[in-house]
Amino acid sequence: MVIKKVCCIGAGYVGGPTCSVIAWKCPDIQVTVVDKSELRIKQWNSEKLPIYEPGLDKVVKECKGRNLFFSTDIDSAIKEADLIFISVNTPTKTYGIGKGRAADLKYVEACARKIAEVAENNKIVVEKSTVPVRAAESITHILSANRKLNVSFQVLSNPEFLAEGTAVDNLLNPDRVLIGGEESPEGDAAVAELSWIYGHWVEAEKIITTNTWSSELSKLASNAFLAQRVSSINAISALCEATGADVSEVASAVGQDSRIGSKFLQASVGFGGSCFQKDLLNLVYIAECVNLPEVANYWQQVTDMNVYQRTRFSKRIVECLFNTVTDKTLAVFGFAFKKNTGDTRESPAIYVCSHLLEEGARLNIFDPKVEPKQIEQDLTSADVTSDPERVLNLVNIYSDPYEAVKDAHAIAVLTEWDEFKTYNYEKMLSIMKKPAFIFDGRKILDHQALIKMGFHTETIGKRFSRNALQRASGEHFPAFSWTP
């Protein structure tokens, strides 16, 4: 088989960028991205894409209409394709067996059934979504049980390793491309076909081939290891605050060890995004299912530490503001789970804001890329609050950070947007209530400069011996000696 046409089912954060780059680097291949959502496809076909990723606009504009197409005609795309990516959502189950931990594969199964129903010739089907180990086996069974005569399928695992905010660069310059397939002549041939596509721009030594199960588990393990590093440094940050150590200095010293390295050692209010928590919980569930409770408990503690970190940050804000935030206004800088993306899934900001709203705070929220409707939806969802109307009455969303801080008692930095470092904080201080507080949950600001200006400044993993409020009043305000 020579791959001439590729179809991707799912026009989200993975499918859209991945297939746009494939189309850009493989002009000889026609790539069609399909989705049930007419709105999402309309957005992909418009000037304003449904997701924000640096560099993505340029790639899409160059390829769209040439060899890159976005459509709701799923059946036609499947029929014409030689290779089909399944890139649909695999959320954590909210019901039944495995609730709160297991991955919900209903969308993946629906794709497999649709492919079997529509396909009229041989297809290579590729798992692009993050799935549990042996999900490919289930897809294979569904395809085999429902296929037409003289139609065969090969199922591959090709997990994505994209970081939002750098997804295009991750695709263009990957650390590795992982492809898992059935250990048979047919499976080897399918792996070779997918490898040929990536070989248009990825060096051969970076294309790693494994069996299907190793590929699936490698994705979960990679995210679990990264999340574990974040939770580890956040655990150390709590010790730093209690002892007077500086977590940045500790992280630097630890990171100089070549066996450890410096990446993912930035203490913060916690990790978020669509993958880390979901994949950790999936790993916990798998370990429980194969009767490995010690393994399950180990990985569960990684996500528990993340919850602890954002909870103690919220509590510290309340404590510093004289143990009450009722009817006080707090300016929230950042709502996305990380910079350079508009994605808010599992963002620490959701949980910190929710805690402050429960305490009666009024929040003025500013984020340069997150849409106001998304912020409102996240804060009024059933998982966050039982009183959406009250939440909306306490929340205001601003397009100007200076307007957001007017008459505010405090600023809470919850996303590490670079522009937050450049603001005129002296100007902000002049229009805020006094004493004015800054809580830097991302460790990106110049704390000594802020203290010198007159801000009472708090951050993660460090105690300031002389804060503005202490100098002015002579009183002692404990700096980040948090309790669970």
Secondary structure, 3 states (H helix, E strand, C coil): CCCCEEEEECCCCCHHHHHHHHHHHCCCCEEEEECCCHHHHHHHCCCCCCCCCCCHHHHHHHHECCCEEEECCHHHHHHHCCEEEECCCCCECCCCCCCCCCECCHHHHHHHHHHHHHCCCCEEEEECCCCCCCHHHHHHHHHHHHCCCCCCEEEEECCCCCCCCCHHHHHHCCCCEEEEECCCHHHHHHHHHHHHHHCCCCCHHHEEEEEHHHHHHHHHHHHHHHHHHHHHHHHHHHHHHHHCCCHHHHHHHHHCCCCCCCCCCCCCCCCCCCCHHHHHHHHHHHHHHCCCHHHHHHHHHHHHHHHHHHHHHHHHHHHHCCCCCCCCEEEEECCCCCCCCCCCCCCHHHHHHHHHHHCCCEEEEECCCCCHHHHHHHHHCCCCCCCHHHHHHHEEEECCHHHHHCCCCEEEECCCCHHHHHCCHHHHHHCCCCCCEEEECCCCCCHHHHHHHCCEEEECCECCCCCHHHHHHCCCCCCCCCCC
